[in-house]
Amino acid sequence: MNHSLNSIAWKEVTRSSAFGKSVATTIMLGFLGLYFAINFLALGFLIPKIIAENFPDANPVQIFNSYLLVYFAFDLLFRQVMQSLPTISLKPLLILNIRRNRIARYLLLRSLFHFFNFLPYFLLVPITFSLVAANYTAAVTFAWFVGIVLMIFASHFLTIWLKWWMNKRGYGFYIFLCVFLSLYGLNYFRIIDLTGLFGSYFDLILANPMWLVVAVIPLIGTILLNYKYLLSNLYLNLVEKKQKDSTIRDFSWMSRLGEYGKFISLEVRMIWRNKRPRTSFLMTILFLFYGLLIYKDSGNGIPDFMFILGGLLMISMFSISLGQFFPAWHSNYFAMLMTQNFKMKQFLKSFYYMNVAFSFVYYLLTLPYMLIDTRIGYYHSAMLLYHIGVNMNLIFLFGKNSKRALDLSSSSMFNYQGMGAAQWLITFPLLLGPMLIYLLSKQVLGAHGALLLLGGLGLVGIMLQPQLFKYFTKAYLQQKHRLIKDYKNS
C-alpha cells in the first residue's frame, strides 16, 4: 500500500504543470542545503577543540551535553520557520477504499525523509567519534548517539503537530513564540535550569545506558499527537471546509474613500482573509524590532550602511513582501478581475497608495529609535523617500513579468510555491540597490551627500510618478492576456 501511495504522490508531482519550471529554485535550495551541511560538518570537527580550549579540566562530553538543549531549542524554532508539512492530495484518497489510519501512517512515515532530519548527523557523527567514543565504551557511545537521534525525531514530529495546530489557529505562531521566549527567560535568569536538567539526562545515559528508554517517551507522545490529529481531520467535510464567517472582517467602509477605495479594500481583504499574505503581513511587523539588534551598538560606531539596511527592512519590508508577488496575489481571480469595468491605472495606483500608507506608518513607528541615535531619523527619512519614489516602481517593473499563480491558503514562511526568476531577482535591486548607491556615492559626496542623493532620487521618482503610471498602465494592459494564460497554466 505504501508503494502505491508513493507512486500516486510521485505522479502528482511529475504531472503537475509546475513540474520542471522551478529549476532555479531547486538549484538555489540545493546550494543552501550544501552550505548548511558543510557548516555543520566543520562545526562537528571544531567543537571538541573549542571545548578543550575553554574547559580544559572538565569532562568534554558533559560540557557538550549541557548545550544540547540550546541546540534543540534553535532546531525547533528553525523547523517552525523552514520545515514544510507532509502533504498529499487527500480528497481523492478519502473516497477510495483506503483506511484513514493507513493514510495517516503513510504521511507520518513519509515526513521522516526530510533534510532537517539528516542535517544534524553532519554535526553529530564527528563529535560521536572524536569526543564521546574517545572517553566511553562502544555500547555507551551507541546508547548516547541513539538518545540524541530519538530526540531529533521527537523534535521533527513536535514541529509537525505544532504547525498543524498553529495553522488551525490564526495567532498560534505568536502563542508558540511567547511560550518559547518565556521558557528562554526562565532559563536565562536561572529561575529553572532547563539546560542543566536536559544535559543531566544525557549524563545519566552515559552512566547507565538503560536510561535510553526514557527518550522513547517524547517520541511516542509526539507521534500519537500527530496520528490523533490526522484521524480526527481526515474527512471530506473538514478537508473542504470553508473559512468561518466569524473570521471575516468587513472592509466595505474603504469603498467610500473614492475611486481607489474599492481596490484598496480588495487588497486588504485579500491580505486578511488568506493565510499566505496575512502571514507575510504579520511577519513584517516583527521587522520593526530589527532596530533593537542593529542599533543597540550605534554608540560604538556601526557602519553607516547598517542604517540604510535598517531603514529598508523596517520601512519597506511590507511592500517588498507583497510586491515580490505582485500581481500574482490576485492570480486565482485575475481573469475575472480583468473583465470588470475599471481602469488598469486605478488598479496600479491603489496598490501604490496602499503601500505608501503602510510604509509611512512603519516609518513613524521607527522614529523612537532616534532616542538611540539621532542619525536614524535622517537615514530613515531618506529611505522612505527612496522606497516610495524608486523601489515601488521597481516592483511594478518586475511585476509585469509575473508568471506563476499563488496558493493563498498556505503559509508564507519559506514557502517557495509561486517563486520564479523574477521573484528571486527583485530582492537584489530593492535591498542591495540603495546600499550600493550609498557606498559608491559616499566616496565622492561624503555620507551626507550620499544620503541627500538617495532622498533626491526618491523625490525625482515621486515627481515623475504620473508619467510612470502611464507607462506601467500601458505595459500591464499589453501583458494582461499573457498573465491570465500563465496563471491558468501554473
Steps between C-alpha positions, in 0.01 A plus 500: 500500500783741582649428157170594335473820705859590412419444134194727525702772676776480237253522212331795667833684496623401154164555328455844651518788253759661728737201478820596326434872540681538833852408396647826634321454834615138529861588421502784751350282774757231416788745545341624822475143632862431402607819678329394824641146474857628460461739792359227726782264400764765571334577833501130586880492470552836673282447809737250675788747456289791627395303809859391570626860481227655714436216750838322536419339836137398436350189345460609131199275437314642801577853380357412159193344663437821694456688169276244330179672610621822336548309175158332516331831591644670191429187296132514599478872423684455169272213401192708577615754247649278230362146524199430280208278599462152347236539233318303233170557321267345756158540340553233228634254759213550743241379249701184422509179698801611705477513877557836661752354742698369202513849347598648837782250552623557146514877545690471828746245357553705186570810707812339649683536167573865553826692467480633857499143632829423322678832556582440872705190413763720332555653844430193713714232330838681533426584864395142575827353372744771607347594836268233643661183366839621625372511860238223521445142386334416168173392668470822702591711196235323291234555769589870523485535121162325477364721779580814299355344182175427685489863613555617141199296384295623797585858399392416145158368600450776757565753222238339277238495774571860601474617139168320453378649828622849406347478152165424662529808721580830334730626775648165601851594390504797737373286787783257425749790490382631837534156662842455340621839628352434846695174531810679375450766769458241775826337396690824435419650841576165670148462636499146362822350363344332195829456314654334804208260544504405133876447500479295820271252326767422240755477780277230650507309169879511511492365855230238429383436141169363633387861538467502120144365531392840640584665165240278332216668696509845330537331160196277550306791650560730203420222251169431677414872501545516124322169441200611707489837324503338155229246586275774633545718190509253210140553395375654179286758676806617698739496204259715299391716795474867414609788713268572789290813478629607840850548355380728219545872550293768332714744302216643294551842665813540286282513190392848616856632468455581132574325173804327648326393819336187358833371370677575827213316669561207264871495591432516875236224478743284307769553765278440801290208377780285358773330700799569276466877457378537861807317629723716279339812644529386863863401452583851374386635838778297663754687285413817691701353788801441276640834610549364850757260353692726263473839676576397856876546442471818292701685764795273422508614138304256285547544121277759332353252255343316795269799540406460133433129552300562816287765331433273202402197705278683745331752269470313170472133601121508468527622141783258418314200643182575305660667200721198438192313379301789351259450321507120559318550831186538286586209268206284612251756373716710268303402190174607666664821622603592147138479383379762748420859409807675638820658377834325536643827628257485794615149583869601499447828685298326772784256567746790499301719740439209738873428517585866544258519794643188667859616440423837659342333804802271537726805466321675786530187714879494448555864604540409872833340400627860479530479878788260436661705224365821344650405161239227468232761427696639202580160355147369541354815341727458199407131471129581520533741205718258306261212558192698391668656197727219377431161657125511442560556129747210492224284647269598214781443249564143617130432560411514131722194449306296757426145382404277792172480686506500881331270748364752748388235751851381587745654743752753371790391720766372262230399256651495151177422316454763232866605510658569164809678371329840528418442869861408579649786299278779634649479850845602373416848363249565780740422786850522355434786257478786752790362708719481189401853393578628849839329528614616154374857528642532851850475351432815297234695688558391855242346735266802500521540123428131442199522728371807314551316170282208616228733622529706181456192280186421695364853454569485124312170481206646692483802266516274194235264641214620272708425188618169647140397568420560132791281397414216738130517410584450134750222582254307721220532244732350240590214734161423653408216257837337554459535877156331483643216293805446722295507821261237361785273387709522818 
